[in-house]
Amino acid sequence: MNLLTLILITFLINLPFGAYRTTTKKFSLAWFLSIHLPIPLIYWLRISSGYTIKIIPIMVLIAIGSQLSGGKIKEHMNQ
């Protein structure tokens, strides 16, 4: 898997979790899980694709951006 595909998959995995996160109380268990549940899958994708820890900063930024985007999409849909 090339890096662009991995980034896109990471973004798409985190979108629904970000949308769900906006419906939870901040710092609750559900909020915590909505942020952290995608991490093992993304870790597995990174390792199975042969990438080292050097791309973790990129993946973290993509995951954060995707979480925020998912939240914004959810808020926009509720208007």
Buried (B, 14 or more C-beta within 10 A) or exposed (E): EEEEEBBEBBBEBBBBBBBBBBEBEEEEEEBEBBBEEBBEEBEEBBEEBEBEEEBEEBBEEBBEBBBBBBBEBBEEEEE
